[in-house]
Amino acid sequence: MPRTLSYQSFPKAPPPRHPRPDAGATPASPDRRRLLVLMHALHYGRVENLPVVAGEPRLDHPGVRVVEEIKFAATEAAPPASPLPAGYADRPQVAALLELLDARPDCTILALEVKHGSPFRALLAESPAAPS
């Protein structure tokens, strides 16, 4: 059974290969931007079986599945139509996800839960290190 990991429990990561630009901007990587746009548009749900290769989410992988959560009689308005609001990449949850991609550059995100258009929780799988 997968265990839930907090990004705070990761060992100190090397400097990010994709430094986040100034406030209000989005990450430079097109793959990371696609993931952020997807989460914002999804609003509630999860992304399943998402491979991360060299710190880049691979949304085009055939095993990736997007599950939308639909809330009936919800009082919350639908997400705005804009691709990404200003400052989206600076939200603490988004910053934590980008740090996770840097800290765990080669893994599979079994489930990336999205709430209010932001990442909420990630379940990771990694291959155990080969004995030396």
MARBA-3410 file (N, C-alpha, C, O; in Angstrom, 1 decimal):
132
0.9,-1.2,0.0,0.0,0.0,0.0,0.9,1.2,0.0,1.8,1.3,0.8 ~ 0.6,2.2,-0.9,1.5,3.4,-0.9,1.4,4.2,0.4,0.3,4.2,1.0 ~ 2.4,4.9,0.7,2.4,5.7,1.9,2.3,7.2,1.4,2.9,7.5,0.4 ~ 1.7,8.0,2.3,1.6,9.4,2.0,2.8,10.1,2.5,3.2,9.9,3.6 ~ 3.4,10.9,1.6,4.7,11.6,2.0,4.4,13.1,2.0,3.7,13.6,1.1
5.0,13.8,2.9,5.0,15.2,3.0,6.3,15.7,2.4,7.3,15.2,2.6 ~ 6.2,16.8,1.6,7.4,17.3,1.0,8.4,17.8,2.0,9.6,17.8,1.7 ~ 7.9,18.1,3.2,8.8,18.5,4.3,9.7,17.4,4.8,10.8,17.6,5.3 ~ 9.3,16.1,4.5,10.1,15.0,5.0,11.2,14.6,4.0,12.1,13.7,4.3 ~ 11.3,15.3,2.8,12.3,14.9,1.8,13.6,15.5,2.2,13.7,16.5,2.9
14.7,14.8,1.8,16.0,15.3,2.1,16.1,16.6,1.3,15.5,16.9,0.3 ~ 17.0,17.5,1.7,17.2,18.8,1.1,17.6,18.5,-0.4,18.5,17.8,-0.7 ~ 16.8,19.1,-1.3,17.0,19.0,-2.7,18.1,19.9,-3.2,18.3,20.9,-2.6 ~ 18.7,19.5,-4.3,19.7,20.4,-4.9,18.9,21.6,-5.5,17.7,21.5,-5.6 ~ 19.6,22.6,-5.9,18.9,23.8,-6.4,18.1,23.4,-7.6,18.5,22.5,-8.4
16.9,23.9,-7.7,16.0,23.5,-8.8,16.6,23.7,-10.2,17.2,24.7,-10.4 ~ 16.3,22.7,-11.0,16.7,22.9,-12.4,15.8,23.9,-13.2,16.2,24.4,-14.2 ~ 14.6,24.1,-12.6,13.7,25.0,-13.2,13.3,26.0,-12.2,12.2,25.9,-11.6 ~ 14.1,27.0,-12.0,13.8,28.0,-11.0,12.5,28.7,-11.3,12.2,29.0,-12.5 ~ 11.7,29.0,-10.3,10.4,29.6,-10.5,10.7,31.1,-10.8,11.5,31.7,-10.1
10.0,31.7,-11.8,10.2,33.1,-12.1,9.6,34.0,-11.0,9.1,33.5,-10.0 ~ 9.6,35.2,-11.3,9.1,36.2,-10.3,7.6,35.9,-10.1,6.9,35.2,-10.8 ~ 7.1,36.6,-9.0,5.7,36.4,-8.6,4.8,36.7,-9.8,5.0,37.6,-10.6 ~ 3.7,35.9,-9.9,2.7,36.1,-11.0,3.1,35.4,-12.2,2.2,35.4,-13.2 ~ 4.2,34.8,-12.3,4.6,34.1,-13.5,4.4,32.6,-13.3,4.1,32.2,-12.2
4.6,31.9,-14.4,4.4,30.4,-14.3,5.8,29.8,-14.5,6.7,30.4,-15.0 ~ 5.9,28.5,-14.1,7.2,27.8,-14.3,7.6,27.8,-15.8,6.7,27.8,-16.7 ~ 8.9,27.8,-16.0,9.4,27.9,-17.4,9.1,26.6,-18.2,9.0,26.7,-19.4 ~ 9.1,25.5,-17.5,8.9,24.2,-18.2,7.5,24.1,-18.8,6.5,24.3,-18.1 ~ 7.4,23.7,-20.1,6.1,23.5,-20.7,5.3,22.4,-20.1,4.1,22.5,-19.9
6.0,21.3,-19.7,5.4,20.2,-19.0,4.8,20.6,-17.7,3.7,20.2,-17.3 ~ 5.5,21.4,-16.9,5.0,21.8,-15.6,3.9,22.8,-15.8,2.9,22.7,-15.0 ~ 4.0,23.6,-16.8,2.9,24.6,-17.0,1.6,23.8,-17.4,0.5,24.1,-17.0 ~ 1.7,22.8,-18.3,0.6,21.9,-18.6,-0.1,21.3,-17.4,-1.3,21.3,-17.3 ~ 0.7,20.9,-16.5,0.2,20.3,-15.2,-0.6,21.3,-14.4,-1.7,21.1,-13.9
0.0,22.5,-14.3,-0.7,23.6,-13.5,-2.0,24.0,-14.2,-3.0,24.2,-13.5 ~ -2.0,24.1,-15.5,-3.2,24.5,-16.2,-4.3,23.4,-16.0,-5.4,23.7,-15.8 ~ -3.8,22.1,-16.1,-4.8,21.0,-15.9,-5.4,21.1,-14.5,-6.6,20.9,-14.3 ~ -4.6,21.3,-13.5,-5.1,21.3,-12.1,-6.1,22.5,-11.9,-7.1,22.3,-11.3 ~ -5.7,23.6,-12.5,-6.6,24.8,-12.3,-7.9,24.5,-13.0,-9.0,24.9,-12.5
-7.9,23.9,-14.2,-9.1,23.6,-14.9,-9.9,22.5,-14.3,-11.2,22.5,-14.3 ~ -9.2,21.5,-13.7,-9.9,20.4,-13.0,-10.7,20.8,-11.8,-11.8,20.4,-11.6 ~ -10.1,21.7,-11.1,-10.7,22.3,-9.8,-10.8,21.3,-8.7,-10.2,21.5,-7.6 ~ -11.5,20.2,-8.9,-11.6,19.1,-7.9,-11.5,17.8,-8.6,-12.1,17.6,-9.7 ~ -10.6,16.9,-8.1,-10.4,15.6,-8.7,-9.0,15.2,-8.4,-8.4,15.5,-7.4
-8.5,14.3,-9.3,-7.1,13.8,-9.2,-6.5,13.4,-10.5,-7.2,13.1,-11.5 ~ -5.2,13.4,-10.6,-4.5,12.9,-11.7,-3.8,11.7,-11.2,-3.1,11.7,-10.2 ~ -4.0,10.6,-12.0,-3.5,9.3,-11.5,-2.4,8.8,-12.5,-2.4,9.0,-13.7 ~ -1.4,8.0,-11.9,-0.4,7.3,-12.6,0.4,8.3,-13.5,0.7,8.0,-14.7 ~ 0.9,9.4,-12.9,1.6,10.4,-13.6,3.1,10.2,-13.4,3.6,10.4,-12.3
3.8,9.7,-14.5,5.3,9.6,-14.4,6.0,10.9,-14.3,5.6,11.9,-15.0 ~ 7.0,11.0,-13.5,7.9,12.1,-13.4,9.3,11.7,-13.9,9.8,10.8,-13.3 ~ 9.8,12.3,-14.9,11.1,11.9,-15.5,12.0,13.1,-15.5,11.6,14.1,-16.1 ~ 13.1,13.0,-14.8,14.0,14.1,-14.8,13.3,15.4,-14.3,13.6,16.5,-14.7 ~ 12.4,15.2,-13.3,11.7,16.3,-12.7,10.5,16.9,-13.5,9.9,17.9,-13.1
10.2,16.3,-14.6,9.2,16.8,-15.5,8.0,15.8,-15.5,8.1,14.6,-15.7 ~ 6.8,16.3,-15.2,5.6,15.5,-15.3,5.3,15.1,-16.7,5.3,16.0,-17.6 ~ 5.0,13.9,-17.0,4.7,13.4,-18.4,3.2,13.1,-18.6,2.8,12.0,-18.5 ~ 2.5,14.2,-18.8,1.0,14.1,-19.0,0.7,13.3,-20.3,-0.5,12.8,-20.4 ~ 1.6,13.2,-21.2,1.3,12.5,-22.5,1.5,11.0,-22.4,1.2,10.3,-23.3
1.9,10.5,-21.2,2.1,9.1,-21.0,0.7,8.4,-21.1,-0.3,8.9,-20.6 ~ 0.6,7.2,-21.8,-0.7,6.6,-22.0,-1.4,6.1,-20.8,-2.6,6.0,-20.8 ~ -0.7,5.9,-19.7,-1.3,5.4,-18.4,-1.9,6.5,-17.6,-2.6,6.2,-16.6 ~ -1.7,7.8,-17.9,-2.2,8.9,-17.1,-3.7,9.0,-17.2,-4.2,8.9,-18.3 ~ -4.3,9.1,-16.1,-5.8,9.3,-16.0,-6.2,10.5,-15.2,-5.6,10.7,-14.1
-7.1,11.3,-15.7,-7.6,12.4,-15.0,-9.0,12.1,-14.5,-9.9,11.7,-15.3 ~ -9.3,12.2,-13.2,-10.6,11.9,-12.6,-11.1,13.2,-12.1,-10.5,13.8,-11.2 ~ -12.3,13.6,-12.6,-12.9,14.8,-12.2,-13.9,14.5,-11.1,-14.7,13.5,-11.2 ~ -13.9,15.3,-10.0,-14.9,15.2,-8.9,-16.0,16.2,-9.2,-15.7,17.4,-9.3 ~ -17.2,15.8,-9.2,-18.3,16.6,-9.5,-19.1,16.7,-8.2,-19.5,15.7,-7.6
-19.3,18.0,-7.7,-20.1,18.2,-6.5,-21.5,18.7,-6.8,-21.6,19.7,-7.5 ~ -22.5,17.9,-6.3,-23.8,18.3,-6.6,-24.3,19.3,-5.5,-23.9,19.2,-4.3 ~ -25.1,20.3,-5.9,-25.6,21.3,-5.0,-24.5,22.1,-4.3,-24.7,22.5,-3.1 ~ -23.3,22.2,-4.9,-22.2,22.9,-4.3,-22.5,24.4,-4.4,-23.0,24.9,-5.4 ~ -22.1,25.1,-3.3,-22.3,26.6,-3.4,-21.1,27.3,-4.0,-21.2,28.5,-4.3
-20.0,26.6,-4.2,-18.8,27.2,-4.8,-19.0,27.5,-6.3,-19.5,26.6,-7.0 ~ -18.5,28.6,-6.7,-18.6,28.9,-8.1,-17.6,28.1,-8.9,-16.7,27.6,-8.4 ~ -17.9,28.0,-10.2,-17.0,27.3,-11.1,-15.7,28.0,-11.2,-15.7,29.3,-11.0 ~ -14.6,27.4,-11.6,-13.3,28.1,-11.7,-13.4,29.1,-12.8,-14.1,28.9,-13.8 ~ -12.6,30.1,-12.7,-12.6,31.1,-13.8,-12.1,30.6,-15.1,-11.4,29.5,-15.1
-12.4,31.2,-16.2,-12.1,30.7,-17.5,-10.6,30.9,-17.9,-10.1,30.3,-18.8 ~ -9.9,31.8,-17.2,-8.6,32.1,-17.5,-7.7,30.9,-17.3,-7.9,30.1,-16.4 ~ -6.6,30.7,-18.2,-5.8,29.6,-18.1,-5.1,29.5,-16.7,-5.2,28.4,-16.0 ~ -4.5,30.5,-16.2,-3.9,30.5,-14.9,-4.0,31.9,-14.3,-3.6,32.9,-15.0 ~ -4.5,32.1,-13.1,-4.6,33.5,-12.6,-3.2,34.0,-12.2,-2.3,33.2,-12.0
-3.0,35.3,-12.1,-1.8,35.8,-11.7,-1.4,35.3,-10.3,-2.3,35.3,-9.5 ~ -0.2,34.9,-10.2,0.3,34.5,-8.9,0.0,33.0,-8.6,0.3,32.5,-7.5 ~ -0.7,32.3,-9.5,-1.0,30.9,-9.2,0.2,30.1,-8.9,0.1,29.3,-7.9 ~ 1.3,30.2,-9.6,2.5,29.4,-9.3,3.1,29.8,-8.0,4.0,29.0,-7.5 ~ 2.7,30.8,-7.3,3.2,31.2,-6.1,2.4,30.7,-4.9,2.8,31.0,-3.7
1.3,30.1,-5.1,0.5,29.5,-4.0,1.3,28.5,-3.3,2.1,27.8,-3.9 ~ 1.2,28.5,-2.0,2.0,27.5,-1.2,1.9,26.1,-1.7,2.9,25.4,-1.7 ~ 0.7,25.6,-2.0,0.5,24.3,-2.5,1.2,24.0,-3.8,1.8,22.9,-4.0 ~ 1.1,25.0,-4.7,1.8,24.8,-6.0,3.3,24.9,-5.8,4.0,24.1,-6.5 ~ 3.8,25.8,-5.0,5.2,25.8,-4.7,5.7,24.5,-4.2,6.8,24.0,-4.5
4.9,23.9,-3.3,5.3,22.6,-2.7,5.3,21.5,-3.7,6.2,20.6,-3.7 ~ 4.4,21.5,-4.7,4.4,20.5,-5.7,5.6,20.7,-6.6,6.3,19.7,-7.0 ~ 6.0,21.9,-6.9,7.2,22.2,-7.8,8.4,21.7,-7.0,9.4,21.2,-7.6 ~ 8.5,21.9,-5.7,9.6,21.4,-4.9,9.6,19.9,-4.9,10.7,19.3,-5.0 ~ 8.5,19.3,-4.8,8.4,17.8,-4.9,9.0,17.3,-6.2,9.7,16.3,-6.2
8.7,18.0,-7.3,9.2,17.5,-8.6,10.7,17.7,-8.7,11.4,16.8,-9.3 ~ 11.2,18.7,-8.0,12.7,18.8,-7.9,13.3,17.8,-7.0,14.4,17.3,-7.3 ~ 12.7,17.5,-5.9,13.2,16.6,-4.9,13.1,15.2,-5.3,14.0,14.3,-4.9 ~ 12.1,14.8,-6.0,11.9,13.4,-6.5,11.8,13.4,-8.0,10.7,13.3,-8.6 ~ 12.9,13.6,-8.7,12.9,13.8,-10.1,12.4,12.6,-11.0,12.0,12.8,-12.1
12.5,11.4,-10.4,12.2,10.2,-11.1,11.3,9.3,-10.3,11.8,8.6,-9.4 ~ 10.0,9.5,-10.4,9.0,8.7,-9.6,7.7,8.6,-10.4,7.6,9.1,-11.5 ~ 6.8,8.0,-9.8,5.4,8.0,-10.4,4.5,8.5,-9.3,4.5,8.1,-8.2 ~ 3.7,9.5,-9.7,2.7,10.1,-8.8,1.5,9.2,-9.0,0.8,9.3,-10.0 ~ 1.2,8.3,-8.0,0.0,7.4,-8.2,-1.3,8.2,-8.2,-2.2,7.9,-9.0
-1.3,9.2,-7.3,-2.5,10.1,-7.3,-2.1,11.5,-6.9,-1.5,11.6,-5.8 ~ -2.5,12.5,-7.6,-2.3,13.9,-7.2,-3.7,14.4,-7.1,-4.4,14.7,-8.0 ~ -4.0,14.7,-5.8,-5.4,15.2,-5.5,-5.4,16.7,-5.7,-4.4,17.4,-5.3 ~ -6.5,17.2,-6.3,-6.6,18.6,-6.6,-7.9,19.1,-5.9,-9.0,18.5,-6.0 ~ -7.8,20.2,-5.1,-8.9,20.8,-4.4,-8.8,22.3,-4.7,-7.7,22.9,-4.5
-9.9,22.9,-5.0,-9.9,24.3,-5.3,-8.9,24.7,-6.4,-8.5,25.9,-6.4 ~ -8.6,23.8,-7.3,-7.7,24.1,-8.4,-6.3,24.0,-8.0,-5.4,24.3,-8.9 ~ -5.9,23.6,-6.8,-4.5,23.5,-6.4,-4.2,22.1,-5.9,-5.1,21.4,-5.5 ~ -3.0,21.7,-6.0,-2.6,20.4,-5.5,-2.8,20.3,-4.0,-2.6,21.3,-3.3 ~ -3.4,19.2,-3.6,-3.7,19.0,-2.2,-2.9,17.9,-1.5,-2.4,18.1,-0.4
-2.7,16.8,-2.2,-2.0,15.6,-1.7,-1.5,14.8,-2.8,-2.1,14.7,-3.9 ~ -0.3,14.2,-2.6,0.3,13.3,-3.7,0.7,12.0,-3.0,1.3,11.9,-1.9 ~ 0.4,10.9,-3.7,0.8,9.6,-3.4,1.9,9.2,-4.4,1.6,9.2,-5.6 ~ 3.1,8.8,-3.9,4.2,8.6,-4.8,4.6,7.1,-4.7,4.4,6.4,-3.7 ~ 5.2,6.6,-5.8,5.8,5.3,-5.9,7.2,5.5,-6.5,7.4,6.2,-7.5
8.2,4.8,-5.9,9.5,4.8,-6.5,10.1,3.4,-6.4,9.7,2.7,-5.5 ~ 10.9,3.1,-7.3,11.6,1.8,-7.3,12.6,1.9,-6.2,13.4,2.9,-6.0 ~ 12.7,0.8,-5.4,13.8,0.8,-4.3,15.2,0.8,-5.0,15.4,0.3,-6.1 ~ 16.1,1.4,-4.3,17.5,1.5,-4.8,18.1,0.1,-4.8,17.8,-0.7,-3.9 ~ 18.9,-0.1,-5.8,19.6,-1.4,-5.9,20.6,-1.6,-4.8,21.3,-0.6,-4.5
20.7,-2.7,-4.2,21.8,-2.9,-3.2,23.2,-2.7,-3.8,23.4,-3.1,-4.9 ~ 24.1,-2.1,-2.9,25.4,-1.9,-3.5,26.4,-3.0,-3.0,27.5,-3.0,-3.3
END
